[in-house]
Amino acid sequence: MTIQRRIAIAVVILAAVFVARHVSHRHDASTMAAPTKAATSMTAAPAEWRLGSLRLTPCELGQPHTALSIAAWCAPFEVPEDRAHPQGRKIAMRLAVVRSDAQVPAPDMVVFLAGGPGQAATQTYAAVEPAMAGVQAHRNVLLLDQRGTGGSHPLGCRDSEPGDAGESDEGGLDLARVRRETQHCLDALSPTADVRFYTTTDAVADLEDARRALGSPAVDLIGVSYGTRVAQQYAMHHPDAVRTLVLDGVVPNSLVLGEEFAMNLDAALKARFADCTADAACHARFGDPYQTLYQLRDALRANPHKVTFRDPQTYASTQRMLSSYVLATVVRMFAYSPETSALLPLSVDAAAHGDVGPLLGQAKLLAADLGDTMGSGLQYSVLCSEDASELQPRPQDKELILGDAMIEAFRTVCSVWPHGARPADFRQPLKSAVPALLMSGQYDPVTPPRYGDAVAKDLPNGRHVVLKGQGHNVVMRGCMPRLLSEFIDKADAKALDAGCLDRLSSLPPFVGFNGATP
């Protein structure tokens, strides 16, 4: 894994972390030959579906590295790369509609906006589809891969140095290598893409073009993580088009991406590890895991070294450098979900005693899940155009587990990557009367609940719910799918009976690999 992919995974993870093994219901490709439930009858499915000016035909949306897919309807769709020169190069976009179960669906259309920046809606929707069952019962769902992702002229870069671990000999972040590989990525993309025009603002314009082509329906926006930035920007510039707004893992318009990563992670770890110290069995087994983590970090600062562990996929013996930088990026990945964060006290304690397998093995699985759906070029275009000019060093973060490595990596990448334009009103908060449902996880290490509180203040018809014990992206958790469906049906967040969320709680920390104390 090169430094390009490592930054994409460990640095720019404002993504929706929906891993395949956490999904309880999917459609298998072998059973999805028909595009709708009605197509399972004796009547042949229609070959074409006309929406607005688009002619859609049956297609399947696969998820990378699985045999799973979703039946949908797809249509060719193009947009100009540079909107100031509409006669110039065009981008072929991947546009798909997941058809409602209803014979006569509601006139408004749901739009799913994926996270990242760098995830594609058509590739990640399969993971959230179980939460969308109630929504799809009455409404069609639009999936438009953001330009630079998935099937919309993806800005993906091949590993420039196959087999390279992407780190310095000491296991730290090598900024010279970051600069070199960023240039390599840019050189590879430049013949077919002007990376200045792959920004949130461009994505908003593309979505509006797609909406108009589909007949200008009102839209119900569902933004996940970075997708909440896209949703808010769209609602600011096309307010009359938005019927409802759902934000899961809220990114305020005012936020400079990357600036608070270290602080937010540290706060989430403190809170999550407090569950361990409050649990008699966990405390007796591990003492203070927060203290152990920092002791391990200090030891690795003084003595980064190669370690050997068994690859969880191939079972082959694997070697890699373990440093404080590697530790920080691995711990950050663990912190995203309740399931993996519950393993942190156990995994950190094992690593502190010389057994790195639990920590690094699980991290390898998480990295593969994320890396397969992230586009580093798109990430760079968004961050360098929208955030880099305001991203400043934070010496106050240097002693936190994440330190200032991510900020330095961002700044190095953006010293090479061309910058697009950021609109003058980009940082303005969304002030709107649109019905809005905002949701956050109590232990979210990247978009903490205070972000949702800040955005909700300017949405008088909005409501922010915080799910106890949960991490980043929570639409799949507990009764949230039912609340989502009810909200979109009635367009009234304040009337929702959210008492069912009170049954959620923290996942008890594991005291052994068989689980928590019974």
N, C-alpha and C positions, 0 to 999 in steps of 0.2 A: 504494500500500500504506500503510495507516494505521499508527499506532503500536500499535494493538491487535494487528494481525497481525504487526508486526515483533517485538513482545515474544514472541508465541506461537512464532515461528520462531527468532529469534536469542537469546532469553533462556531460554525453557523448552524446550530441546531435550534432554530426557531421553527421546528417542524412539528407536524402532527405525528406523534410516535405511536402509530397503530401497528403493532407487530402481529404477524399472521397467527401466531399461537395464542393470541389473546382474543381472537375473533370466534364467537360462538356459533355463527351461522353464515354459510356461504353457498353460492351456487357452483356446482361442479360443471366444468366445460362440457363434459360428456352428456349432461342432461339439459343443456341450454341451447339446443339447436333452434328453438323458436324464440322470437323476440318478446312475446307477451304470453301471459297465462292463457289467453284466448286461443293462442296458436296451438295449444295442445289438443284442441278439439279436432274433429274430422275436417273442418273447413280450413283450407290452405290460408296461411298468413299472407296479407297483402305484400306486394313487392316494393311498394313505395308509400311514403307518408309525406304529405305536403303540409308544411308549417310556414306561414308567411311566404317568403320568396324562396325558401329552401326545400329541396327534394331530398328526404332522408330515406335511407335503405337499411335493412337489418344488418347489424354488426355485433361483434362480441368484444368486450373490454376485458382483456386479460390482466392479471397481476404478475409482475416479473417473478420468474423462478417458481411458479406454481402452475397447476393445471386448472386453476379456478378462473372463472370469468363471469361477467354479467351481460345479459342480453340488453342491447340498446339499439338505437337508430342513429346513424351517422350521416353527415353531409359534408361535401367539400366546402371549404370556406377560406377565403383569403383576405388579408389586410395588408396595407402598405407598411413596410418596415419603418420608413421615415415619413411621418404624416405631413411634414412640411413639403415633401416632394411625393405626392400620391401616385405619380406616374413612374416612380422608380421601382426598386426591387420589392417584390411581394413575398409575404410569408404565408405558407400553407399551414393553416391551423387545424388542430384536431377538435372537432365539435361533435358531441354526442348527446342524445337525449334518452334518459331512462324513462320509459313510458309508464304512466300511471296504471294502476289496476282498474281504475274506474272507466266505464264506457264513455262517460262524459266528465272529464276531469275539470277541476276548477280552472278559471281562465288565467289565474296567475301561475307563474312558473318558479320553482325553487332553483336556486343557483348555489352549487357547492364550490367554495373557494379553498383550495388546498394550502398547506403550510409550506415551510421552507425558510427563506425563499429557495425554490428549486423543485418542489414536488409537483407532479402533474395530477390534475383532478381525475382523469380517466384511469390512472394507475392506482390511486389511493382510495377511490370511492368504495371499492369492494370491502375495505376494512371497516367503513362506517355504515355500510348498507344495512346491517341489522338494526341500527338506531333509526334508520329512515323508513322502516316498514310502514309506520302510521302515516308518515308524510306522503309516501308514494301511493298510498291507498286513494288519495284524492288529487294528487298533483304530479305533473311531469317534472323531471329533474334535469336541468341543463348542466353538462360537464364540458367546460372549455379549457383545454390545457393552456396555461399561461404561456405566452410566447417565450421561447427559450427552454421549455420543459416538454417531456413526453413526446407527443406527436406534433408539436408546434415548433418546428425548426429548433430542436434542442441544442443548447450550448454546452454540450458535454465534451470533456477533454479526456483523451486516453491517457493512461498512466505514462508519464514521460520516462520513467526509469523502472521498468518492471522488476518486481522483487525487492525494490528498495524500501526500507522501513520508513523513510521520510523523516528521519530524525538525525540529529548530530550524533557523533560517536558517543557522546555522554547521555544521549536519550532526551535531550532538550529540543526546543524549537530552533531550527536553523534558519534565520531570517534571510541569509544569502540564498539558501535553497528555495525558500518561499518566493523570493524575487525571481529567481531563475525559472522556476516551474510556472509561475504566473505568466511570464513572458512567453514561455513555450506554449501554454494554453492559448494565449492571445494570438500568437502567430498561427496556430492551427485553425482558429475560428475566423480570423479576419478575411480570408478569401470569400467567405459566403455569408458573413454577418458583420454589421456595424454594431458593436456591443453597446454603444451609447444609447440605443433605442430599445433596450430590454429592461424597462423599469416598471414600477407600480403604475405610474401615470399612463404609460403605454398599454399596460394590461387593462386598466379601466376603460380606455378608449376602445380596445378590442372587444371587451364585454358589451359595451353599448352598441357597437356595430352588430354583434351577434344577436342581441336582443331585438334590434330593429329588423334584422333579416328574418327573425322568427315571428314577426308580426307585432312587435312592440308590446308584449304582455307586461303587466306589472310583475315585479320579481320579489321573491323572498330570499334574501341573501343569508347564507350560512357560511361564515368565515371561521377557519380553524387556525389558530396561532398567527403566523405571518398573514394568512388569509384574512384576519380581522383588520389588518392595515388596508388591504385591497378593498374590503367591504366598506370601511369608513370613508375612504377616498371616493369610492363610487357613489355612496350616499350623499357626500358633499356636493358632487358635481352633477348628479342626476337625481335630485331628491324626488321629483314627481314619478320616477320609475319604481321607487322602492315601496313595497307594501309592508314588509316586516324585516327586521334585522336580528340575526342571531350571531353572537360573538363568543367563541369558545377559546379561552386562553388569550386574554385581551391585550393587544399592543396599542397603547395610546399613540395618537398622531405625533405628540410631542416627544416621544421616546426616540433617542438615538440608539439604534440597535448595536449591542455590544457593550455599551457604556456601563451597564449595571449587572452584567452577567456574574461577575465575581461576588458582588455583594448579595445578589439574590440567591445564588447557590449556597453561600455560607449560611444565610438565614434559614433556608429550607433544611439544610443538614442539621443545624442546631435544633430546630423544632422536631425533626424526625427522630434524631437521636435521643431527644428528651423522652420519647415513648419508651426507649430501651431502659433508660435510667429509672423511669417510673415503674417499670415492670420488674418484679422481684427476681424472677428467673433470669431475665436478660441481664439485669444489673449484676447479679451474682456470677454470671458466666463471662461477661465482657467488661464490667466496670463502667467506665465512661468512654463510649466509642468515639465521641467527638475528640476527646483528648488523645486517644490511641491513633486516630487518623492523622492528627497533626504531628504526633511523635514519629509516625511512619514517614510522613512528608519530610520532616527534618533529617531523618536518617538517610533518606534517598537523596536529599540535597547534598549531603556530605559524601555519600557513596552510591552513586548510580551504578548499576551492575546488570549483567546479563542473567536472565533467569530461564528456567526450563519448565514448561508445562505441557499438558496433553491437549491437543486441539480437540474441542468438543464435537467437531463435525467429522474429522478424519481419524481421530484418536492417535494421530502421529505425534511424536515428541517434537515440540516446537520451542525455539529459542527467540528471545527478544530482549531488548534493553528495558529495564525498569528504572524509571527516574521519577522525580517529583512531578515533572510535566506530564508524563504518562499516567501517573496516579491520579492527577487532577482531572484529566480528560475522561478517564475511565469512571471515576466517582460521579462525574457530572452526568454521564449516560445512565448510570444506575439510578440517579435521583429523579428521573422523569416519571416513573410509574410506581404505584404502591407495591407491586409485586417484586420489582428489582430493588427498590429502596429498603424493603423489609429484609433483604439479604445483606445489606451493607454492613451492619455490625458484625455479622458472622464472617463475611468475606474480608473485611478490613482486619479483623482479629487474626484470621488465618494467614493473611499476607504478612502481618507483623511478626508472626511466628515462623515465617519461611515458606508457607504454602501459598503460592500465588495463583494456583490453578483456578479456584473458584472466582477470583476477581477478573483475571485476564481471559479465562475461557468464556465467561458470560459476556464480557465486553466484546469479544470477537463476534459473537452472535448478534449483539445489538448493532455493532458497526456495520455488519453485512446487511442487516435489515434496512438501515437508514441509507447506506451508501448506494444501494440499488435503486433508490427512488429520488435521489438528490442530484441536481445539476449545478456543478460548481460555477460555470460561467454565468448563469443567470443570477446566482447568489452574489457574485462579484459586481455584476452590472447594477443590481439593486442597491447593495451596500455602498458601493463607491459613488453612486450618483446621489443617493438620498441621505447618507449618514456620515460618510468619511470626513467631510469638511468640518463637522461638529464633534468628531470623536477625539477627545483629548486624553493624554496620559493621566492615570489615576494612581499616584504613588501611595495613596491610602489603602489600595487593594493589594499591594505587593506581598503582604504577609498572609493574605487569605489563601485558601487551598488552590483556587484558580489563578491567583496572582494577576499580573498584567499581561500575560502571554497572548491572550486573545486580542487585546487592543493593539499590541505591537504587530501581531500577524495581520489584522485588518489594515492597519496603516501601511504596512509593507506592500500588501497586495494592491492597495489603491494608489500607491505611488507609481505603479506600472499600468494599472487598468484604466482605460479611457472613461471619463465621467460624462453621463448624460445630464440633462437639465432637471432641477428640482423646482416645481412651481412655487411662487411666492407664498401661497396660502397653505402649503403642504403641512406645516406644523400646527395649523389652527385646529382646535378641537372640533369634533363633529357636534354641532348644535342642531337638534332635529326633534320634531314631535313624532317621528316614526315609532310605532310600537317596537320595542327592542327587548330581547332577552340575552343577558350577559351571564356567563358562567366561568367559574374559576375553581381550581383545586387548592385546598388548604396548604398543601406542601409543594406547590408548583415552584420549581427552581429557576424558571426563566420568565414567566409572566405571572407574578404573584397577585393575590387578590386585590392589593391596593391599586393595581393598574385598572382593574374592572371598576373599582369604586370611583376612580378619577374620571373615567369615561362616562359612567352612569350619571354623574352630576349634571351633565349637559343634555341628558335625554329624559325629559319629563314623563314620557310614557314608557320608560325603560325600567327594568328590574335586574338586579345583580344577585345571583345565588352563588354561594360558596359551598362546595362539597367537602364535607369533613373527611380528613384522612387521604384525600386524593391528590394526584400530581398534575402533570401537564396534559391538557385536553381531557374533558370529562363527559362528553356527550354520550358515551357508551355506558356510563356508570349508573348503577341503581335504576331508579325510575326516570332518569333524565330523558330517555327516548320517548316515553309517554308524555312528559311535560313539553318536549319539543313539538310533538304532533299537536297537542292541544293548543299550544301557543300559536302555531302557524294557522291552525283552523280558525281560531277566534280572534287572533291579532290583539290580545290583551294579556300582557305579562303580569300585571298586578292582580288579575283575577285568578291566577293559577293557584291551586292548592298544592304547595310544594312541601307539605308535611312529610311526604314519603321520603324525602331526602334526609330526614333526621335519623333514619335507620342506618345510614352509611356510617362507617367508623374507620379508624386506622387499621390497616392490616398489621396484626401483631408481628413484632420482629422475630425472625427465625433464631432459635438458640442452637439449632443443629440442622443438618441437611434433610431431616425428616419433617421440619417445620417448626412452628412455635410451640410453646408449652400448652398441653391440652387444657 
